[in-house]
Amino acid sequence: MQKGQGLGFKRQRIELEACPTCKGKAVVEGVFYEQICTACNGSGWVVLGSGLVLPSDELVTQLSFKLQQAQREIDGLQQGPSISGPAAYYQQNNRRGAGGTNYTGD
């Protein structure tokens, strides 16, 4: 037997989209009360493009991947743009101007 290429070791990322029926809310308006959306089994998420519903255990894994990606994006935005080189020196306050303000030489 040949060795595999590691196909079972990494979970496949499945792109998700909000359910078109409930628009990601997991419930739909009934006549008298809200009902669980049957198109997405009350999760609010379906597979992008095909609209297939994922089983609960797979959905939890895929939502965890989406949450981790969103957290990385938030962390990157909170760090702000990193300025280096001459631009960093230009942006910092050197207290050489009138009243201790920043003097840039312009």
Summary of the structure (lengths in Angstrom):
residues: 106
radius of gyration: 25.3
end to end distance: 72.6
largest distance: 79.3
contacts: 201
relative contact order: 0.11
helix: 31%
strand: 11%
